[in-house]
Amino acid sequence: MAEWIEGAWDRTNNVGGEARVLRGGHWFGDAAALSSTNRAIASPNYSSDMVGFRVAGVTTNLFTKRLAVALGGTNLVNGAPANAFDGSRPGATNEPRVYTVKNTGVEPLDNVAFSVAGEHQGDFAISLPADGPLDPGQSTNITVTFAPTAGSHRNASISVESDVPDNSPFVVNLSGYGLTTDNDLDNDGLNDAAEYGMSALGFDYRVAQPDLVEGLVGNATFVPLYNETERLQNYNDGLAAGRDAVLSAPGTYGLYTSNSIADLNLGGVMLQKSGDTVVLSVQIQGTPDLATQSFTNVGTPVELPPVQMPGDKGFLRIRALGPQ
């Protein structure tokens, strides 16, 4: 429909009178009348179902309580996917991030409360401000450092509760990636921790680089580095050398030799083998009370007649006879 406008009708610059201007046209008008540039004249008391007016208003915000969370000067979107931290090795940390929480409205926020949630919240060192009010224009900071305890993707979130009617809680999602020797994010054959450590050489744990990895492994012996086969060989060689050292000198490692057996109660040598002959010494001990008193020697040690025992091993049994 045609609409009233505030201006008076100008008859060749002769402004005056009660006549007012109508702009545009209506459903039953022709094409020329429907143009927004078309003007017509009507008395202020004229009425028609083909003439009306539009209502317009100006407002800056429907709510006077507002809250914003920013990172690096850029306001975040509530609940948006996280801007991931750079990868980090377990036990290491990267640069902390500072999130700014600000009252951007014209009224005080009576109570702003902070909390942390998520499966891997322990992988993020988060310094939260104290809960409390925020005056208009006032801000406070949340500091977050990614410190993974394990490999792969790590996720958590920060929740900012307030009395902002349409934006509470404000959720800040956090994510990062733990770099370990057990994971290969890009599946190019080189683990994440190694690629991260060699990033200065062009390696990227997020991008598959099979040619680069093949060049590294193929030339490992010239550096010298070890490939997997060589690593296992070195391990097995060391294992064999250690076994030979123990067998050749077991006494050095606190073990018993093949020619002597120490009595675990007496702490001394009970059986000594020399060549094909075994000499056995027996020391009788006694105690009046097993619960409260230890054993003490009774009499002098008795050395039994030598026993022939050829070869590397043999068995002896001492049998107690009845009183005589």
Secondary structure, 3 states (H helix, E strand, C coil): CEEEEEEEEEECCEEEEEEEEEECCCCCCCCCCCCCCCEEEECCCCCCCCEECCCCCCCCCCCCCCEEEEECCEECCCCCCCCCCCCECCCCCCCCEEEEEEECCCCCEEEEEEEEECCCHHHEEEECCCCEEECCCCEEEEEEEECCCCCEEEEEEEEEECCCCCCCCEEEEEEEEECCCCCCCCCCCCCHHHHHHCHHHCCCCCCCCHHHHHHHHHCHHHCCCCCHHHHHHHHHHHHHHHHHHHHHCHHHHCCCCCCEEECCCCCCEEEEEECCEEEEEECCEECCCCCCCCCEECCCCEECCCEECCCCCCCCCCCCCCCC
